[in-house]
Amino acid sequence: MYRLEIERLFEMGVGMTLTKEQQASRLGDWLTDVQVELDRSEAGWLLGLALFDDRRGWADDGQRSCVRWLQWRFGMSRATAFEKVRVARSLRQRPVIRAALFAGEISYSQARIITRLLIRDDRVDQLLVDFARSEPIEQLELAVDFCRDRLASAKSVTSESPRGDQESPGGDSLQLVTEPGRDVRP
């Protein structure tokens, strides 16, 4: 399917009706459309992978884990296979991220970064998905790292509390994530 589309794009460029800039612009639009579809397809593939892992389908092929099965079956590196399984498992538990990925609103790379934050809170996920839609991926990585650090420090403060009071982690710290254009570096 994509091969025919790319051939059609190149054939358009042969005629003198489009400038090189117009050809590049159309090719850029096509690449964007295809990437969105690939990310949407990846979302479905990941959910299938999570189900396959839950049912231990990898054992039927004599593998010791889903990660090893992905390495064997698809030639993935161990790190890539591990991340695919981690994200697949996480998407089953995180409906906000899953819906955004299925809708093509965020990329697989953005979903992978957001799922590094281990807290399962739809409000936090929504803030991070909204942030991912409007900010560069480098800023998303910094925002997730910042949230992770804040949650870790809140947890250590809570565990040291003599009365065992538990304050909801995040609080104002997540406001930083919701301000578009602002650098989230501490």
N, C-alpha and C positions, 0 to 999 in steps of 0.2 A: 504494500500500500504506500509506504513512505517513499519507496524507490520511484514509483510512478510520479509522485508529486514533485520530487526533487528533479527528475528528468524534465518535467513540464516547466519548472522554474528556470532551468538552464536553457531550455529551448526558447523561452521568452526572451532571454538575454541575447540570443543570437540576432534577433531583429534590431533594427536601428531605432525603434520607437521608444525604448527606455534608456535612460542614461545609466552609467555605472552606479551612481548614487541611488537611483530608483531601484535598480536591480538588487543592490545591497540592502536597501530598506525592506523590500519584499522578502528577501531571503531571511532577514532578521525577524520579520513577522512570522514567517513560516517556522523558523527554529523555535521561537517562543511558543507558538501553538503546539508544536510537537512535544516540547518539554513539558508543558502543562498536561498533555495527554499521558505522557510517560509517567509523571508523578501520580496522576490519578490511577493509572494501571498498577503502579507500584503499591498503592494503598490496598487495592484488592488482593494483590499477590501476597502482601505482608499478612493480611488477615487469614488468607489460606495457609500461609506458613505457620501462623500461630495455632491454627486448628490441627495441622499436620503434626506439629510438635506435641500438642496436648494428647493426641492419639498415638504418639510414639511411632509414627509411620516410618521414621528413619531406621527403627530397629528391624523392620522387615527386610531391609537391604544389608543387614549385618553391621550397621554403624552404631557407635556408642553414644552419639548425641546428634541433635539436629545441626549443630555447628559442623561436626565432622561430615554429616550427610551433604550439607551445602558445599563443603570443600570438595568432596568426592564427586558429587553429581554435577556441579556447575563450575568447578575449578576456581572457586573463590578463595581469597586469602583467608587465613584464620580470623584476622581482625575484621574483615568485611563480613564474613559469615556471622561472627559474634554480634556485630552491630545489627545485622538484619534480624537475627533472632531476638535481640533485646528490644528493638523498636517494635517488632511484630507483637511481642508479648505486651508491651506497654500500650500500644494502640487499642488493644481489646479492653483495657481498663480506663482509657482516657477519651471519652466520646467527643470532646471539643476538638482535640487535635485530629482525631480520626475523621470527623466531618469536614474540617478545613482541608485536609489532605485529599479526601475524596472529591471535594468541590473544586480542587485545583487552586485554592486560595493561598496555600503555602506549598513549598517544595518538600521533597523527601529530606533534603539536607536540613531545612528549618525544623521539620518534625523531629528529626534525629537529635538536634540540639535541644529542643524543648523537652523531650522525654528524658534527657539527662537529669533534669530536676525531678527528684524522686517523690516529691509531695504530690498526692493525687487530689487536687482541688480544682473543680471546674472553673471557679472564679480566677484562680491564678493562671490556669491554662488559657482562658479567654483573654486575659491581659497579655500574655506572651504571644498568642496567635495574632492579636491585633497589632502588637508591636512588630511582629515578624512581617506583617503586610506592608508596613510603612517605613521600616528601617533596614539599613544594610545588614547582611548576615553577621558581619563582625560585631556590630552593636548588639545583635541578638545573643551572640556568644557571651559578650560581656554582661548583659542583663541576666542571663541564666547563671553565670558564675557569681554575680553579685547576690542574686536571690539565694543561691545555694550557701554562700558564705553567711548571709543574714540568718537563714534558717538554722545553720549549724551553731552560730553564736547564740541565737534565741534558745536552742535546745540545751546548750551547756548552761545558760543562765537559769533556765527552768529546772534543770536537774540539780542545780546547786541551791535552789530555793528551800529554806528550812521548813516552810509551811507546805511545800509542794504545789504552790499556786502555779497555774499554767496560763500563760498569756498567749493569745493567738499569734503565731509567728507571722511575719510579713508586715502587717499594719501599714505604717507610712512608707516603709521601705519599697513597697511595690508601686507607690505613686511615681517613683523615679522611672519605672518601666513604661508608664503610660504617657509620658510626655514626649511626643514625637520630636525628633530633631535634637534632643538633648543627649549629650555624651554621658553614658552611664558608668564611666570609669570612676571608681571610688577616689 
